[in-house]
Amino acid sequence: MKNINLLILALFLGVVGVKAQMHEPPKFDPKEMASRTVNELSEKIKISATVQDSLKNTFINFFEEMDKGRKSGERPDMMKMEGKRDAKVKKFLTDEQYKVYQNFME
């Protein structure tokens, strides 16, 4: 009886150990990330609703492109992607707001 209990315990610990090592990527929702980013940025600077919508679309596109690269297994050029994103964001913000944005993104 002891042997059966030890065997069951060993199997249980083995399964738990294997399960603990399995890595599932976190759920990633570009729209949620974009909304969160714009909401947090809006706490730092005053942004109109129209600009917020434009920024959300820009961030959604950025996060979707980033997610596609991640899912495909390729390593996207983040510097290039961030540069394109920042150039689009700059169109919607004043120079002063953009400086706050840059500090926020760091």
Phi, psi and omega in degrees: 000321179297321181296321179294316179297319178294321179295315178297316179298317180296317178296317179299313180295324177296316179294317179297319179296318179293318180297322181293332181276343179288133184245119175257130178295146181295153176294137185230116179243106182303322180294319179295316179297318180296316179298316180297317181297313181293321178297316179293322177294323180295337176286336182271321181225154179277122182230134179291162181297323180296316179293321178301316179297318179295319178295318179301315179298319179298314180291323177300313179300318179298311182293325177293318178296319179296317181293322178299316179297320180294317182289328182283348180088354177279156176259103183292155177281093185297324180298318180293316180297316180294324178297316178296318179298313182295325178296321178291318180298321183300330179295333185265345186246154173286169180301318180294317179296322181295324177297317177296319178301313180300316178296321179298318184287340177286000000 
